Amino acid sequence: MTDTPSPAAAHAPFSIASWNVNSLNVRLPQVCDWLATERPSVVGLQELKQVNEAVNLDALAAAGYRALLNGQKTYNGVALLYRQDLPEPTDVCVDIPQFDDPQRRVIAASFGGLRVINAYVVNGEALDSDKFAYKLRWLAAFVDWLRAERAAHEHLVLTGDFNIAPTDADVYDPAAWQNSVLCSPAERQAFNDLLALGLVDTLGRTAPPGSFTWWDYRAAGFRRNLGLRIDHILVSDALAAQAWTCRVDKTPRGWERPSDHAPVIWQGMAPVPG
C-alpha cells in the first residue's frame, strides 16, 4: 500500500456523499441548498449533463465548495465537489485508463491519504441490447482498474450510481425485475467482483429493508416506495474497521422537480490532513 498517512494526517471525521442529480443545470439550486445543510467533505455527483465550461463554479463556491469536473454535453458527466477548507486534491484521474470510451463516467482524486473514486456506471437498457454488452465490457475494465487502485491505496472510497441492485432485497419487486437490466446475474457478479477487492458495501451492511436510492418518476414511485438501491458507497477494509455510518437522505427526492435519485451519505474516519 502506498498511501500510509504521515503523523500529521491522522484519522479525522470525514463524510462523503453520492448523488445522481440528473442534470446539474436543472438541479444546481437544490444541490447548493443541500450542501449548505449537510456540509459533506466530498460529494460525488453523477449525470451532470453539462460540459465542464458550463458548470456554474461561482454558485458552488458561494456554497463553500470547489469542483473537479469530467463533464459531457447532454449525457453522463461526473464531478467531485470538495469543501473549501480541505487541502487541494492530488493525483486526479478522469475516465478508465487504457479503456477507449467517449463517455465521461469516472473521476478520481486523493485527499491526503484518502483515495476517492466517483463513477456513473452504464445503465445497459436491456439484456439483449448493444448497450448491455457495452455495460459488461465497461464493468470488466472498471474492475481491472479498481484492482490496481485498491492495491495502491489502503484507504479508498468508491462511490456513485452503479446502476446495479446487488440483491433481491434491493428491489421493491424482485419477481418483476428478475433477469432484467440492473438486476441480472452478470451485473450482480460484477458488483461482487468489486467487493472481492476488499471493499465493503456500507449502505447494504447497515440499511433497513426498503432503503432504496432511486424511484421512477412514474406511478407515484417515490410516494409508494417502489424503488431500487443502485447508488452505493463502498469503502476499503481499513476504513470499514473505523467507526462509520451510512444512510440515504430522502428529503431532496421529495422536493419540486427533483432528481429521481436520493443522496447517500457515508460518515467515518479517514486519514485526511487539514
BELTA-V481703 format. One record per backbone hydrogen bond with DSSP energy under -0.5 kcal/mol. CO is the residue of the C=O (numbers start at 0). NH is the residue of the N-H. Records with the same first field share a line. If there is no record, write none. Layout:
BEGIN
CO: NH ; NH
END
This chain:
BEGIN
5: 8
6: 9
11: 269
13: 267
14: 40 ; 41
15: 265
16: 43
17: 263
18: 20 ; 45
19: 260
22: 26
23: 27
26: 30
27: 31
28: 32
29: 33
30: 34
31: 35
32: 36
33: 37
34: 38
40: 82
41: 16
42: 44 ; 80
43: 18
44: 78
45: 20 ; 21
46: 22
47: 23 ; 24
48: 73
49: 71
50: 53 ; 54
51: 54
54: 56
55: 59
56: 60
57: 61
58: 62
59: 64
60: 63
63: 83
65: 81
67: 79
69: 77
72: 74
75: 48
76: 46 ; 47
77: 69
78: 44
79: 67
80: 42
81: 65
82: 85
89: 109
92: 107
94: 96
95: 98
97: 99
98: 100
102: 104
103: 76
104: 119
105: 94
106: 117
107: 92
108: 115
109: 89 ; 111
110: 113
112: 114
113: 110
114: 156
115: 108
116: 158
117: 106
118: 120 ; 160
123: 125
125: 128
128: 132
129: 133
130: 134
131: 135
132: 136
133: 137
134: 138
135: 139
136: 140
137: 141
138: 142
139: 143
140: 144
141: 145
142: 146
143: 147
144: 148
145: 149
146: 150
147: 151
148: 152
151: 1
153: 155 ; 237
154: 114
155: 235
156: 116 ; 158
157: 233
158: 118
159: 161 ; 231
160: 120
163: 165
166: 169
167: 170
168: 209
169: 228
170: 173
172: 176
173: 177
174: 177
176: 179
179: 182
181: 164
183: 187
184: 188
185: 189
186: 190
187: 191
188: 192
189: 193
190: 194
191: 195
193: 196
194: 197 ; 198
197: 236
199: 201 ; 234
200: 204
201: 205
202: 206
207: 210
209: 211
212: 261
213: 227
216: 219
217: 220
219: 223
220: 225
221: 224
224: 226
225: 215
226: 171
227: 212 ; 213 ; 229
229: 161 ; 162
231: 159
232: 201
233: 157
234: 199
235: 238 ; 239
236: 240
238: 241
244: 266
246: 264
247: 249
248: 262
249: 252 ; 253
250: 253
251: 254
254: 257
259: 214
262: 248
263: 17
264: 246
265: 15
266: 244
267: 13
269: 11 ; 271
270: 112
END
